[in-house]
Amino acid sequence: MQEFNKSISFDGRDIRLQTGLLAPQAGGSVLIESGETAVIVTATRSTGREGIDFLPLLVDYEERLYAAGRIPGGFLRREGRPPEKVTLTCRLIDRPLRPLFPQWLRDDIQIIATTLSMDEQVPPDVLAVTGASVAVLLAQIPFYGPMAAVRVGLVGDDFIINPTFKEIKEGDLDLVVAGSPDGVVMVEAGANQLPEQDIIEAIEFGYEAVQDLIQEQRDLLAELGLSIATEEPPEVDETLTHFLAEKASVSIKKVLSQFDLDKNARDEALDDIKATEIDAVLTELPEEDPLKVAASEPMVVADAFKKLTKKLMRQQIVEDGVRVDGRKLDEVRPISCRVGVLPRRVHGSGLFQRGLTQVLSLVTLGTPGDAQELDDLHPDEQKRYLHHYNFPPFSVGETRPMRSPGRREIGHGALAERAIVPVLPPQTEFPYVVRVVSEVLSSNGSTSMGSVCGSTLALMDAGVPIVKPVSGTAMGLIKEGDEVRVLTDIQGIEDFLGDMDFKVAGTDSGITALQMDMKITGLSLDVIAQAVNQAKEGRLHILEEMLATIDQPREDLSPYAPRLLTLKIDPDLIGLVIGPGGKNIKGITEQTGAKIDIEDDGTVTIYCHERDNALKAQRIIEGMTRKLNEGDVFVGCVTRIIPIGAFVEILPGKEGMIHISQLAERRVGKVEDEVAVGDEVVVKVREIDQRGRINLTRLGIHPEEAAAAHEAASR
């Protein structure tokens, strides 16, 4: 393909597309640029492998620190394990792409997006999403696109398209909308307790911009003389489908309408139907029977049985308005909440259960030094709130090797984290670094929203003064032709066999996070609005159940949580507190057992399990950094004696000297005749010389000054 360049004037910023120059052996490649941010995206297709019964789509996003003019840290000085932000961007690209490939496609497809250059204005992630669509179209892979994505920000009262990093940070909304010609296919957002109507309007605003980008991609293909690739799906033998429908429909319907069955009992009943009414019959057939030939592949029968179950479950919801557990479409499963479920060292804990989904969230409080250092292209350098999500195999009754967190675990943790961040107290009021770990103990739908609820309970149990409690629920969708049913609080089977997973979290004032994934090629804005508004009712119901257990943060932190004190010192005095080779700060730690962090702006954080020791460390630092004035009076302790005078510690870590002539009104022959080491004396600052040395005196001190000094020392 010859080199081709196209510039799109888009909402005040140009987006530039370049094809035909880079990565010529990839199936399709595009360099997409905006400002000084440039991302190359490739799409490559390989012949499918035998036995694959799903679309093997692999999406990778690669960050190179050279894109920001930086060299990676660490021993190797090269990029290693991908940072969390990279993993989240992989998911951001994957989620709107996947539903737009034909369901029958079984070829290996790989999308790779690599950020080659980045400025501090344009985030690369939404460029990568749109670039992925362009690359797939250029690779001539069957695709129900084009697809594009934009970010929507809220600055003041105005929505803006593709805000800068600064505008995202300072605004109240960070929303990514991806769409196809058929509608919205993906939504990802964090918000500062925005009302539902504002979120709906923001999605609509973003989708309008998405349509412009979709048209630009169509124009690009036309200019290149290409069309959107289409292929005929493979022929399907309906013999087995008709056989299953005839043999098993009545039995499956009966199981799906037994509302007292839980997830495991329902799965066992369906497995029993397949074994006794399908597999057993097929086994008895002659080898040459057309039905047995059609069912010769092991996965064929299982796949056909799943499709029949899906059809009947959806039919029951659409026609009868009843779900497999007997709930109404907008009804939430039974909820149970507990706090303080673990003893001693755990700083806060919350157990949240909704139906068979059970999540245990645990809080740990740490010092500013425990903040996570970020080594990626994102401008933020640290995170002070961390949410980690674990999904062990026993939570779904399975066995498998335990591995490091995968994309799903990282994505769910990030969503729960995003939901809580808007209600955290400011760092100036609560300087702790907070880590929450959500352990999924049982899963049957929407463990990420269970993590949000469990985290809220645990944070309040730990005494973290959150602004408001947060709850969340997952919404589902069944769409059959023009018939649409929105489901509140979906369980596993409704997620697995449904068309949408729309997670909404927020307070009673508004939304803090949402994430929508589709299994169909697009959803209209009116259905999205219905889902958002219906989610509010479910979310508030869940919140009411949570507040019945604990309605506000505990007044005191756990006795096992560290105590943090903060103070400000003159940045010029940081070196004094630290001392040569860290001598002074090590000495304070040895005296008090406190851990001390000092930031470049002079913020000092003192961390200690014993509050009295933390206060002692604070007094020492205040003494070391206090600006003294001539005439200040102190009660001090004699620390050493020399022939010409005595040294007195007037403040922790700060000494002055009383010359022998200033010890008494009369002439003193020897210093030892007047004071001894360890004596408590009242002294006044007589002079601070040009070298910063403090000269003290015992003369001319008024009794009221001495009394005030004794009172201050007693505090």
C-alpha positions in Angstrom: 0.0 0.0 0.0 1.3 3.5 -0.8 1.8 6.0 1.9 -1.4 7.9 2.6 -2.1 10.8 5.0 -5.4 12.1 6.3 -6.1 14.9 8.7 -9.3 15.1 10.6 -10.3 18.5 12.2 -12.1 17.3 15.3 -13.5 19.5 18.0 -10.7 22.0 17.8 -7.9 19.4 17.6 -6.5 17.7 14.6 -6.3 13.9 14.5 -3.9 12.7 11.8 -3.9 9.2 10.2 -0.9 7.8 8.3 -1.0 4.5 6.5 1.3 2.6 4.1 4.6 3.7 5.6 5.1 1.8 8.9 4.7 -2.0 9.6 4.2 -3.1 6.0 4.0 -6.8 6.8 1.2 -6.4 9.3 -2.3 -7.1 8.0 -3.2 -3.5 8.6 -1.4 -0.6 10.3 -2.0 3.0 11.1 -0.1 5.8 12.8 -2.7 7.9 14.6 -1.5 11.2 16.0 -2.9 14.2 17.9 -0.8 17.0 19.2 2.6 15.4 19.9 1.1 12.0 20.9 1.5 9.3 18.3 0.4 5.6 18.5 1.0 2.9 15.9 -1.8 0.3 15.8 -1.6 -2.9 13.8 -4.1 -5.7 13.2 -3.0 -9.1 11.9 -5.0 -12.3 11.2 -3.7 -15.8 11.1 -5.5 -19.1 10.1 -7.5 -20.5 12.9 -6.4 -23.5 14.9 -8.4 -26.7 15.0 -10.7 -27.3 18.0 -11.1 -23.6 18.8 -14.7 -22.8 19.7 -14.3 -19.1 20.4 -12.7 -16.0 18.9 -9.0 -16.0 19.8 -8.6 -12.2 19.9 -5.4 -10.9 21.5 -5.1 -7.2 22.3 -1.8 -5.7 23.5 -1.0 -2.1 24.3 2.7 -1.3 24.7 4.2 1.8 26.4 7.7 2.8 25.7 9.2 5.4 28.1 11.2 6.9 25.2 7.9 8.3 24.1 8.2 10.8 27.0 11.9 11.2 26.8 12.6 8.9 29.8 14.8 5.9 30.6 13.1 3.2 32.6 14.2 2.6 36.2 15.4 -0.6 37.8 18.4 -2.7 37.2 17.7 -3.6 33.6 16.8 -0.1 32.4 14.2 -1.5 30.0 10.5 -1.9 30.1 9.4 -5.1 32.0 6.2 -6.2 33.5 3.4 -3.9 32.2 2.1 -1.2 34.7 -1.5 -1.3 35.7 -2.4 1.6 33.3 -1.1 -0.5 30.4 -3.3 -3.4 31.3 -6.3 -1.2 31.7 -5.7 0.3 28.2 -5.5 -3.2 26.7 -8.9 -3.8 28.1 -10.2 -0.5 26.9 -9.2 -1.4 23.4 -10.5 -5.0 23.6 -13.9 -4.4 25.0 -15.5 -2.3 22.2 -13.7 -4.4 19.5 -14.7 -7.9 20.5 -18.5 -7.7 20.0 -18.0 -6.3 16.5 -16.3 -9.4 15.1 -18.7 -12.0 13.7 -19.5 -14.7 16.3 -18.6 -17.5 13.9 -15.0 -16.1 13.3 -12.4 -18.5 14.7 -9.1 -17.1 13.2 -6.4 -15.8 15.4 -6.5 -12.0 15.5 -3.9 -9.8 17.2 -4.2 -6.0 17.8 -1.0 -4.3 19.0 -1.0 -0.6 19.9 2.4 1.0 20.7 2.8 4.6 22.0 5.7 6.1 20.2 5.5 9.7 21.4 3.4 11.4 24.0 3.0 14.9 25.2 1.3 16.1 28.4 -1.8 17.2 26.6 -3.2 14.2 24.7 -3.8 10.8 26.4 -3.0 8.0 24.0 -5.6 5.5 25.1 -8.7 6.7 23.1 -6.4 7.3 20.1 -5.4 3.6 20.4 -9.1 2.5 20.5 -10.0 4.4 17.3 -6.7 3.3 15.7 -7.6 -0.3 16.4 -10.7 0.0 14.3 -8.8 1.6 11.4 -6.2 -1.1 11.5 -8.8 -3.9 11.4 -10.6 -2.2 8.5 -7.3 -1.9 6.6 -6.5 -5.6 7.4 -9.8 -6.5 5.6 -10.9 -8.6 8.6 -14.7 -9.1 8.8 -15.9 -6.4 11.2 -19.2 -4.7 12.0 -17.5 -1.3 12.2 -16.2 1.2 11.9 -15.8 1.8 15.6 -14.4 4.9 17.4 -13.9 6.2 20.9 -13.7 9.7 22.5 -13.1 10.9 26.0 -15.6 13.4 27.5 -14.6 15.8 30.3 -16.6 18.2 32.3 -15.0 21.6 33.0 -17.3 23.9 34.9 -20.7 23.3 33.3 -19.4 22.4 29.9 -18.7 19.0 28.3 -15.5 18.9 26.3 -14.2 16.2 23.9 -10.8 14.7 24.5 -9.7 16.8 27.4 -6.0 17.2 28.3 -4.5 15.4 31.3 -4.8 18.6 33.4 -8.5 19.1 32.4 -9.3 15.5 33.3 -7.6 15.9 36.7 -9.3 19.2 37.5 -12.7 18.3 36.1 -15.6 16.3 37.6 -15.8 13.7 34.8 -13.6 11.3 32.9 -15.8 9.4 30.5 -14.8 7.2 27.5 -17.5 6.4 25.0 -17.0 3.9 22.2 -19.5 3.4 19.5 -20.3 1.7 16.2 -22.9 2.5 13.5 -25.5 0.6 15.6 -25.0 2.5 18.8 -22.8 2.6 22.0 -20.7 -0.4 22.5 -18.6 0.6 25.6 -18.6 3.1 28.3 -16.0 3.7 31.0 -16.2 6.5 33.5 -15.1 8.0 36.8 -17.2 10.9 38.1 -17.4 13.2 41.1 -20.9 12.2 42.3 -22.6 13.4 39.1 -26.4 13.1 38.8 -27.7 10.4 36.4 -29.0 12.9 33.9 -25.6 14.6 33.6 -24.0 11.2 32.8 -26.7 10.4 30.2 -26.1 13.7 28.5 -22.4 13.2 28.6 -22.7 9.8 26.9 -25.0 11.3 24.2 -22.5 14.2 23.7 -19.7 11.7 23.3 -21.6 9.4 20.9 -22.3 12.4 18.6 -18.5 12.9 18.3 -18.0 9.2 17.8 -20.3 9.3 14.7 -18.1 11.9 13.1 -15.0 9.7 13.6 -16.9 6.7 12.1 -17.7 8.7 9.0 -14.1 9.8 8.7 -13.1 6.1 8.7 -15.6 5.4 5.9 -14.2 8.3 3.9 -10.6 6.9 4.5 -11.6 3.5 3.1 -13.2 5.1 0.1 -10.2 7.3 -0.6 -8.0 4.1 -0.5 -10.4 2.2 -2.8 -11.3 -0.3 0.0 -14.6 -1.4 1.4 -15.5 -3.0 4.7 -14.7 -6.7 4.5 -17.5 -9.2 4.6 -17.3 -13.0 4.5 -20.0 -15.7 4.4 -20.4 -17.5 7.7 -19.7 -21.3 7.6 -22.8 -23.5 6.9 -24.4 -24.8 10.1 -26.1 -28.2 10.2 -29.4 -27.6 11.9 -30.1 -31.3 12.5 -28.6 -31.3 16.0 -30.3 -28.0 16.9 -33.8 -29.4 16.0 -33.0 -32.6 17.9 -32.0 -30.7 21.0 -35.0 -28.4 20.9 -37.4 -31.4 20.5 -35.8 -33.5 23.2 -34.7 -31.0 25.9 -36.8 -27.8 25.7 -39.5 -28.9 28.1 -36.9 -30.1 30.7 -34.7 -27.0 30.4 -37.8 -24.8 30.8 -38.7 -26.7 33.9 -35.3 -26.1 35.5 -35.2 -22.5 34.5 -38.6 -21.9 36.2 -37.6 -23.7 39.5 -36.9 -20.5 41.3 -35.7 -22.2 44.5 -32.6 -23.7 42.8 -29.4 -21.9 43.5 -26.6 -21.6 40.9 -24.9 -24.9 41.6 -28.2 -26.9 41.8 -29.4 -25.3 38.5 -26.1 -26.1 36.8 -26.2 -29.7 38.0 -29.8 -30.1 36.8 -28.9 -28.8 33.4 -25.9 -31.1 33.2 -28.2 -34.0 34.2 -30.6 -33.1 31.3 -27.7 -33.1 28.8 -26.3 -36.4 30.1 -29.6 -38.3 30.3 -31.8 -36.8 27.5 -29.1 -35.9 24.9 -25.8 -37.7 25.4 -27.3 -41.0 26.3 -29.6 -41.0 23.2 -26.8 -40.0 20.9 -24.6 -42.8 22.2 -27.2 -45.4 21.2 -27.4 -44.2 17.6 -25.6 -46.1 14.8 -22.4 -44.5 13.7 -23.8 -43.7 10.2 -26.8 -41.9 11.6 -26.8 -38.2 10.3 -27.6 -37.0 13.8 -24.6 -38.8 15.3 -22.4 -37.5 12.5 -23.5 -34.0 13.2 -22.6 -34.4 16.9 -19.3 -36.1 16.3 -17.2 -33.2 17.6 -17.1 -33.1 21.5 -17.8 -29.4 21.8 -20.6 -29.3 19.2 -23.3 -30.8 21.5 -22.2 -28.7 24.5 -22.3 -25.5 22.4 -25.7 -26.3 20.9 -27.1 -27.2 24.4 -25.8 -23.8 25.7 -27.4 -22.0 22.8 -30.7 -23.7 23.5 -30.5 -22.8 27.2 -29.7 -19.2 26.3 -32.7 -19.0 24.0 -35.1 -20.4 26.5 -33.8 -18.3 29.4 -34.1 -15.1 27.3 -37.5 -16.1 26.1 -38.7 -16.6 29.7 -37.5 -13.1 30.6 -38.9 -11.3 27.5 -42.3 -13.1 27.5 -43.0 -13.7 31.2 -40.9 -11.0 32.8 -39.5 -13.5 35.3 -35.9 -14.4 35.9 -34.4 -17.8 36.6 -34.4 -17.1 40.4 -38.0 -15.7 40.3 -37.1 -12.1 40.8 -38.7 -9.2 39.0 -36.6 -7.4 36.4 -35.7 -4.5 38.8 -35.3 -6.6 41.9 -32.1 -7.0 43.9 -31.1 -10.3 45.5 -31.1 -10.6 49.3 -28.2 -8.7 50.9 -26.2 -9.4 54.0 -23.5 -7.0 55.5 -21.0 -7.3 58.4 -18.1 -5.2 59.6 -15.3 -6.0 62.0 -15.3 -9.6 61.0 -11.5 -10.1 61.5 -9.6 -9.6 64.8 -6.5 -7.7 65.8 -4.1 -6.4 63.2 -6.6 -5.9 60.4 -7.4 -2.1 60.5 -10.9 -2.5 59.0 -13.0 -5.2 57.4 -16.3 -5.5 55.7 -18.2 -8.6 54.4 -20.7 -8.0 51.7 -23.0 -10.7 50.3 -25.6 -10.3 47.6 -27.2 -13.6 46.7 -24.4 -16.1 46.2 -21.8 -13.4 45.5 -19.7 -12.8 48.6 -16.8 -10.4 49.0 -14.5 -9.8 52.0 -12.7 -6.4 51.9 -9.8 -5.5 54.2 -8.3 -2.1 54.9 -4.7 -1.3 55.7 -3.5 2.2 56.6 0.0 3.2 55.8 2.3 6.3 55.7 2.9 8.6 52.7 6.0 6.6 52.1 3.8 3.6 51.3 2.3 5.3 48.3 2.7 3.5 45.0 5.3 5.0 42.7 4.1 5.0 39.1 6.7 4.3 36.3 4.6 4.8 33.2 3.6 7.5 30.7 0.8 8.9 32.9 1.6 12.3 34.5 0.6 11.1 38.0 3.7 10.0 39.9 2.0 8.4 43.0 -1.2 6.6 44.1 -2.4 7.0 47.7 -5.4 4.8 47.4 -4.9 1.3 46.2 -7.6 -1.3 45.6 -6.6 -4.9 44.8 -9.1 -7.6 43.8 -8.5 -11.3 44.1 -10.6 -14.0 42.4 -9.5 -17.5 43.6 -10.8 -20.6 41.9 -12.8 -21.8 44.9 -15.1 -18.8 44.5 -16.7 -20.6 41.6 -16.2 -24.1 42.8 -13.3 -24.8 40.5 -9.7 -25.9 40.7 -6.8 -24.2 38.8 -3.3 -23.0 39.5 -3.0 -19.7 41.4 -1.3 -17.1 39.2 -0.4 -13.5 39.5 -3.4 -11.1 38.9 -4.6 -11.2 35.3 -6.3 -8.5 33.2 -9.7 -9.3 34.7 -8.5 -8.9 38.3 -6.6 -5.7 37.5 -9.6 -4.3 35.7 -12.1 -5.1 38.4 -9.8 -3.7 41.1 -9.3 -0.5 39.1 -13.1 0.0 38.7 -13.7 -0.4 42.4 -10.8 2.0 43.1 -12.3 4.6 40.7 -15.7 4.3 42.5 -14.2 5.1 45.9 -11.6 7.8 45.1 -14.2 10.7 44.8 -15.3 10.2 48.4 -11.9 9.9 50.0 -10.9 12.7 52.4 -8.3 15.1 51.1 -4.7 14.3 51.9 -4.3 17.4 54.1 -7.0 16.1 56.4 -6.2 12.4 56.2 -2.6 11.8 55.2 -2.7 8.0 55.3 -2.1 5.9 52.3 -5.0 3.4 52.1 -4.9 -0.1 50.6 -8.1 -2.1 50.3 -7.9 -5.8 49.2 -11.2 -7.4 48.1 -11.2 -11.2 48.4 -13.9 -12.8 46.3 -15.1 -15.7 48.4 -18.0 -16.7 46.3 -19.0 -15.5 42.8 -22.4 -15.4 41.0 -22.4 -12.1 39.2 -21.0 -8.6 39.7 -18.1 -9.2 42.1 -16.7 -5.8 41.1 -19.7 -4.0 42.5 -19.6 -6.3 45.5 -16.0 -5.1 46.0 -17.2 -1.5 46.0 -19.8 -2.2 48.7 -17.4 -4.3 50.7 -14.8 -1.6 50.5 -17.2 1.0 51.7 -18.1 -1.1 54.8 -14.4 -1.8 55.5 -13.3 1.9 55.2 -16.0 3.0 57.6 -15.1 0.2 60.0 -11.5 1.4 59.8 -12.5 4.9 60.7 -11.6 6.4 57.3 -13.7 9.6 57.1 -15.1 9.1 53.7 -17.3 11.9 52.4 -20.2 9.5 51.7 -20.8 5.8 51.4 -20.7 4.2 48.0 -22.7 1.2 46.7 -22.9 -0.4 43.2 -24.9 -2.7 41.1 -24.6 -4.4 37.7 -27.3 -4.1 35.1 -28.0 -6.6 32.4 -29.9 -6.6 29.1 -31.9 -9.0 27.0 -32.6 -7.8 23.5 -34.6 -9.9 21.1 -35.5 -8.0 18.0 -37.3 -4.9 19.1 -38.0 -6.3 22.6 -35.6 -5.0 25.3 -35.5 -5.9 28.9 -33.2 -4.3 31.4 -32.2 -6.3 34.5 -31.1 -5.0 37.9 -28.4 -6.9 39.8 -27.6 -9.6 37.3 -26.3 -13.0 38.4 -23.8 -15.2 36.5 -26.2 -16.9 34.1 -27.7 -13.6 33.1 -24.3 -12.1 32.5 -23.1 -15.2 30.6 -26.2 -15.5 28.4 -27.2 -11.8 28.3 -26.2 -8.9 26.0 -24.8 -6.4 28.5 -22.9 -5.9 31.7 -23.4 -2.4 32.9 -21.8 -1.6 36.3 -22.9 1.6 38.1 -21.5 2.8 41.4 -22.2 5.9 43.4 -23.5 7.6 46.5 -27.0 8.9 47.2 -25.9 12.1 45.5 -24.7 10.7 42.2 -22.5 8.4 40.2 -18.8 7.9 40.9 -18.0 5.2 38.4 -19.5 3.2 35.6 -18.5 0.6 33.1 -20.5 -0.9 30.2 -19.6 -3.8 28.0 -21.7 -5.2 25.2 -22.1 -8.5 23.5 -24.1 -7.0 20.7 -23.0 -4.5 18.0 -24.5 -1.4 19.7 -27.1 0.0 22.1 -29.4 3.0 21.6 -29.1 6.0 24.0 -32.6 5.6 25.3 -31.9 2.1 26.5 -28.7 3.3 28.2 -30.7 6.0 29.9 -33.2 3.4 31.1 -30.4 1.3 32.5 -28.7 4.3 34.3 -31.9 5.4 35.9 -33.0 1.8 36.9 -29.5 1.3 38.4 -30.1 4.2 40.8 -33.0 2.5 42.4 -31.1 -0.7 42.9 -28.0 1.2 44.1 -30.0 3.1 46.7 -31.7 -0.1 47.9 -28.3 -1.7 48.4 -26.9 1.4 50.2 -29.9 1.3 52.6 -29.0 -2.2 53.6 -25.4 -1.3 54.1 -26.2 1.7 56.3 -28.3 -0.5 58.5 -25.0 -2.3 59.4 -22.8 0.8 59.8 -24.1 4.3 58.9 -20.9 6.4 59.3 -17.2 6.0 59.8 -16.1 5.0 63.3 -14.9 8.0 65.3 -11.5 6.4 66.1 -9.1 4.4 64.0 -8.3 0.8 64.9 -6.0 0.6 67.9 -3.7 -1.4 65.6 -3.6 1.3 62.9 -0.6 3.6 62.9 -0.9 7.1 64.2 0.0 9.8 61.8 0.9 13.4 62.6 1.7 16.1 60.1 3.4 19.4 60.4 5.0 21.9 58.1 8.6 23.2 58.4 10.6 25.6 56.4 12.0 23.7 53.4 15.3 25.3 54.1 15.4 23.4 57.4 14.9 20.0 56.0 18.6 19.3 56.0 18.8 20.3 59.7 16.2 17.8 60.6 17.8 15.0 58.6 21.3 15.9 59.7 24.6 14.8 58.2 24.2 11.2 56.9 20.7 11.1 58.4 22.1 11.4 61.9 19.4 13.6 63.4 16.4 11.8 61.9 17.9 8.4 62.9 18.3 9.7 66.4 14.6 10.8 66.6 13.6 7.3 65.4 15.8 5.6 68.0 14.3 7.8 70.8 10.6 7.5 69.8 10.3 4.5 67.4 8.6 6.7 65.0 9.0 6.6 61.2 9.4 10.0 59.6 8.8 11.1 56.0 9.8 14.6 54.8 8.6 15.9 51.5 10.3 18.6 49.4 7.7 21.2 50.3 8.5 20.8 54.0 5.6 18.5 54.9 6.7 16.2 57.7 4.7 13.0 58.4 5.3 11.1 61.6 4.1 7.5 61.7 4.0 5.6 65.0 1.8 3.0 66.6 2.0 4.8 70.0 0.5 8.3 69.9 2.6 9.5 72.8 5.8 8.6 71.0 4.5 10.3 67.8 3.8 13.5 69.8 7.3 13.3 71.3 8.8 13.1 67.8 6.7 16.0 66.8 8.0 18.1 69.7 11.6 17.3 68.8 11.1 18.3 65.2 9.3 21.5 66.2 12.0 22.3 68.6 14.7 21.8 66.0 13.0 24.0 63.5 11.5 26.6 65.7 12.7 30.1 65.0 14.1 31.6 68.2 14.0 35.2 69.1 16.0 37.2 71.6 14.1 37.3 74.9 12.4 33.9 74.6 12.4 32.1 77.9 12.6 28.3 78.3 12.9 25.7 81.0 15.9 23.6 79.8 18.2 20.8 81.0 22.0 21.1 81.5 23.6 18.6 79.1 27.3 19.3 79.5 29.7 21.7 81.2 32.9 23.3 80.0 35.2 25.7 81.9 33.6 28.8 80.4 30.0 27.8 80.7 27.2 25.2 80.5 25.2 23.9 77.5 21.4 23.7 78.0 18.9 21.9 75.8 16.1 24.4 75.6 14.1 22.5 73.0 14.3 18.9 71.8 17.5 18.7 69.6 18.4 22.4 70.2 21.0 23.6 72.6 22.4 27.0 73.7 25.3 28.0 76.0 25.2 30.0 79.2 28.5 31.8 79.6 29.9 31.6 83.2 29.3 35.3 83.5 25.5 34.8 82.9 25.0 32.1 85.5 24.3 34.4 88.5 24.2 38.0 89.5 27.5 37.5 91.5 30.8 36.4 90.2 31.0 32.6 89.7 34.4 30.9 90.2 33.6 27.5 88.7 30.6 26.5 86.6 30.2 23.4 88.7 29.6 25.6 91.7 26.4 26.8 90.2 24.9 24.0 87.9 25.4 20.3 87.3 24.6 18.1 84.3 20.9 17.1 84.5 19.8 20.3 86.4 16.6 22.0 85.2 17.2 25.7 84.7 15.2 28.7 83.5 17.0 30.5 80.8 16.5 33.4 78.4 17.8 33.8 74.8 20.3 36.6 75.1 21.7 36.5 71.6 21.8 34.5 68.4 25.1 35.2 66.6 25.7 35.3 62.9 26.7 31.6 62.9 23.4 30.7 64.5 24.8 29.9 67.9 22.4 30.5 70.8 23.7 32.4 73.8 21.7 32.1 77.0 21.4 33.9 80.3 19.9 33.3 83.7 19.8 37.0 84.5 16.9 39.4 84.1 14.1 36.9 84.0 10.8 38.1 85.4 8.9 35.6 87.7 5.9 35.7 85.3 8.2 34.8 82.4 9.6 31.9 84.4 6.1 30.7 85.3 5.0 30.7 81.7 8.1 28.8 80.7 7.3 26.1 83.3 3.7 25.8 82.1 4.8 25.4 78.5 7.4 22.8 79.4 4.7 20.8 81.3 2.6 20.5 78.1 
